[in-house]
Amino acid sequence: MSASGIHKPRLSFWQIWNMSFGFLGIQFGFALQNANTSRIFETLGADTANLALYWLAAPITGLIVQPIIGFYSDRTWHPTWGRRRPYFAIGAILASTALILMPNSGMLWMAVSVLWIMDASINISMEPFRAFVGDKLPPEQRTTGFAMQSFFIGTGAVVASALPWMFSNWFGISNVPQPGEVIPDSVKFSFYIGGAMLLITVMWTVFSTKEYPPDAETEKSLSREKRKIENEQHYRKKFFDVGLLLLGIGVAISIIVYFTNLEKELYVLGFGFGLFGFVHILSAIYISQGRSYLGIVNMVKDFNTMPRTMIQLAYVQFFSWFALFAMWIYTTTVVTTYIYGTTNTTSKAYNDGADWVTILFSVYNGVAAVFALFLPVLAKYTSRRVTHLISLCCGGAGLISFYFIKDPMFLILSMTGVGIAWASILSVPYAMLSGSLPSEKMGYYMGVFNFFIVIPQIIAGTVLGFLLRQVFQGESIYILVTGGISMIISGLLSLRVEDTEEVIIPQK
């Protein structure tokens, strides 16, 4: 639902602070998940080569949840709760519960299941926050809004990533499992704090921020008749043809995997193509039945007619998020194996190394929180595209440098480069994208934009295990090097993006 007919006044610093504050807690959840999930999986007996497969739960839920939540939040309005805030609240309650359950998982299958629930719930809260900036802020303040979100993301992740280390080193809480348990108390307490912070901060935004009501023209446009797509026969044929093509690709991938004995994770890739093809064909059938007003038809149509800038940014997002997913999965394994010299998950050396990873993740998020404030200034003197290129090259160099470092302290320099890239990834693509989107579809397209975060993660989850076993002979350090190269490629591709708006420096 759009507020396009309403004049949007400039908001004060504290109003932008309040509307972004929920991201602090959301990032608590994501940071704990990213820094500790591989540790929990390995502690519960997961094979390192299968970590990428187990992690697929997270991106798959994002792929499904975000565009659906975005589409329906565009069409939601409640006089008290507004448009996006109901989704903030529901997601926060579910995600907080999952954060408490995660470190209490007694078996691997339970931990993977909770990861699925946790990521779906966090996505329910997170997706509308991106559209919130477009809803609430005039164009000249949107860069400020995304920068504020990046600041809270970095700040929340700094604290959350370091929590296990802080509990162990500052408060003397055990860093190794107690007799009869598998997860250390330092990790458990970190997840409890994270669940509380997520709920409190998101609810702060819910109760401290109001939303603009829809105007009469927008209300009228949401009627069933108005939702029917134009040129139905053209789209019916297009959806059917595209659907058959995608189904064929999915079947072909599955057949190749079956007869060549490739890694079974690749079946997920085939299933993804097949599912997307099925949705296209189903939409074509609905159009034939005169039901083009249905939400699924509108979502497929809008996906196939997305703005050009969004398509160009898709390539940028693919390579940067492929790199990030590789880092999140394998940093713990690389640090504990190559720096601390152990694969024994019950040893002190392993847990010291795993704790150091949480500090490293805290470092890159802290750097991101600070560097986000300087991104508009750098963009002013170059451009948003060049700013993104510089930032991603710093991140790529940071990941590649893991190969050459033996002293864990020097990894702080590596993660400084990653933090610079992370700050830009969280804000610059969204700032470039927001100016190209129709306001009445802001939520949906922000959700679809998540495809280009999730798809590379799914591909990473299906191919990284294959690369580790078949190409890199079990040497996980080369996965991080591959991630670094991918991030640099992403930076180069950002130069091709058509940025439709000038960078606006936030006013103090």
ABEGO torsion letter per residue (X at the ends): XBAAABBBBBBBAAAAAAAAAAAAAAAAAAAAAAAAAAAAAAAAGBBAAAAAAAAAAAAAAAAAAAAAAAAAAAABBBAAAEAAAAAAAAAAAAAAAAAAAAAABABAAAAAAAAAAAAAAAAAAAAAAAAAAAAABBAAAAAAAAAAAAAAAAAAAAAAAAAAAAAAAAAGBBABBBBGBABBAAAAAAAAAAAAAAAAAAAAAAAABBBBBBBAAAAAAABAAAABBBGAAAAAAAAAAAAAAAAAAAAAAAAAAAAAGBBAAAAAAAAAAAAAAAAAAAAAAAAAAGAAABAAAAAAAAAAABBAAAAAAAAAAAAAAAAAAAAAAAAAAAAAAAAAGBABAABAAAAAAAAAAAAAAAAAAAAAAAAAAAAAAAAAABBAAAAAAAAAAAAAAAAAAAAABABAAAAAAAAAAAAAAAAAAAAAAAAAAAAABBAAAAAAAAAAAAAAAAAAAAAAAAAAAAAAAAAAGGBAAAAAAAAAAAAAAAAAAAAABBBABBBBBBBX
